[in-house]
Amino acid sequence: MAFLYPFVVIMIIDKLSTMEYFTNTSAAFSQLGQELLSLKIADIFILSSGLAGAIVSGIVIKILRKSGYQMF
């Protein structure tokens, strides 16, 4: 599910509706670029920690399943 994380981050950061990316593409991506460049260090750290957590949890679940553990 880590591949969905960038879309979640975009939905958190932007102030546009999702339809704007289809109807007014160039302006929407331009504004998204400005929003990404205006992120503070703390915001970048929080968002990158979320991505790292998603990746690590996926790896841990695969290791546990190989070891014979069942989740439910």
C-alpha beads as a LAMMPS data file, in Angstrom:
LAMMPS data file: protein, C-alpha beads

72 atoms
71 bonds

1 atom types
1 bond types

-500.0 500.0 xlo xhi
-500.0 500.0 ylo yhi
-500.0 500.0 zlo zhi

Masses

1 110.0

Atoms # bond

1 1 1 0.000 0.000 0.000
2 1 1 3.018 2.273 0.080
3 1 1 2.409 3.121 -3.576
4 1 1 -0.808 4.920 -2.563
5 1 1 0.995 7.102 -0.030
6 1 1 2.056 9.851 -2.511
7 1 1 -1.587 10.312 -3.501
8 1 1 -2.569 10.641 0.155
9 1 1 0.187 13.221 0.669
10 1 1 -1.023 15.197 -2.335
11 1 1 -4.553 15.147 -0.955
12 1 1 -3.240 16.406 2.392
13 1 1 -1.059 19.167 0.937
14 1 1 -3.122 20.655 -1.861
15 1 1 -6.051 22.961 -1.444
16 1 1 -7.668 21.969 -4.743
17 1 1 -10.297 19.405 -5.486
18 1 1 -9.200 16.249 -7.253
19 1 1 -11.205 17.191 -10.348
20 1 1 -8.976 20.230 -10.874
21 1 1 -6.146 17.877 -11.874
22 1 1 -8.288 16.648 -14.776
23 1 1 -10.006 19.882 -15.813
24 1 1 -7.260 22.457 -15.244
25 1 1 -4.141 20.304 -15.343
26 1 1 -1.334 22.805 -15.840
27 1 1 -2.526 25.235 -13.184
28 1 1 -3.229 22.442 -10.698
29 1 1 0.221 20.874 -11.049
30 1 1 1.840 24.290 -10.961
31 1 1 0.108 25.079 -7.682
32 1 1 0.997 21.622 -6.330
33 1 1 4.663 22.291 -7.124
34 1 1 4.509 25.581 -5.248
35 1 1 2.846 23.866 -2.286
36 1 1 5.535 21.167 -2.217
37 1 1 8.315 23.746 -2.328
38 1 1 6.760 25.726 0.513
39 1 1 6.732 22.782 2.955
40 1 1 8.685 23.294 6.159
41 1 1 11.301 20.864 7.448
42 1 1 8.923 19.541 10.116
43 1 1 6.244 18.825 7.493
44 1 1 8.733 16.999 5.277
45 1 1 9.942 14.968 8.257
46 1 1 6.397 13.992 9.259
47 1 1 5.372 12.997 5.724
48 1 1 8.584 11.061 5.043
49 1 1 8.236 9.268 8.391
50 1 1 4.771 8.148 7.325
51 1 1 6.177 6.739 4.082
52 1 1 8.987 4.983 5.941
53 1 1 6.460 3.525 8.382
54 1 1 4.308 2.193 5.551
55 1 1 7.305 0.527 3.916
56 1 1 8.685 -0.941 7.141
57 1 1 5.298 -2.290 8.221
58 1 1 4.914 -4.055 4.874
59 1 1 8.344 -5.641 5.243
60 1 1 7.629 -6.736 8.822
61 1 1 4.294 -8.289 7.854
62 1 1 5.977 -10.285 5.061
63 1 1 8.684 -11.515 7.453
64 1 1 6.106 -12.526 10.054
65 1 1 4.046 -14.404 7.476
66 1 1 7.144 -16.302 6.286
67 1 1 7.860 -17.206 9.920
68 1 1 4.432 -18.801 10.242
69 1 1 2.543 -16.104 12.099
70 1 1 -1.044 -15.424 11.115
71 1 1 -2.678 -12.091 11.641
72 1 1 -6.221 -13.322 12.309

Bonds

1 1 1 2
2 1 2 3
3 1 3 4
4 1 4 5
5 1 5 6
6 1 6 7
7 1 7 8
8 1 8 9
9 1 9 10
10 1 10 11
11 1 11 12
12 1 12 13
13 1 13 14
14 1 14 15
15 1 15 16
16 1 16 17
17 1 17 18
18 1 18 19
19 1 19 20
20 1 20 21
21 1 21 22
22 1 22 23
23 1 23 24
24 1 24 25
25 1 25 26
26 1 26 27
27 1 27 28
28 1 28 29
29 1 29 30
30 1 30 31
31 1 31 32
32 1 32 33
33 1 33 34
34 1 34 35
35 1 35 36
36 1 36 37
37 1 37 38
38 1 38 39
39 1 39 40
40 1 40 41
41 1 41 42
42 1 42 43
43 1 43 44
44 1 44 45
45 1 45 46
46 1 46 47
47 1 47 48
48 1 48 49
49 1 49 50
50 1 50 51
51 1 51 52
52 1 52 53
53 1 53 54
54 1 54 55
55 1 55 56
56 1 56 57
57 1 57 58
58 1 58 59
59 1 59 60
60 1 60 61
61 1 61 62
62 1 62 63
63 1 63 64
64 1 64 65
65 1 65 66
66 1 66 67
67 1 67 68
68 1 68 69
69 1 69 70
70 1 70 71
71 1 71 72
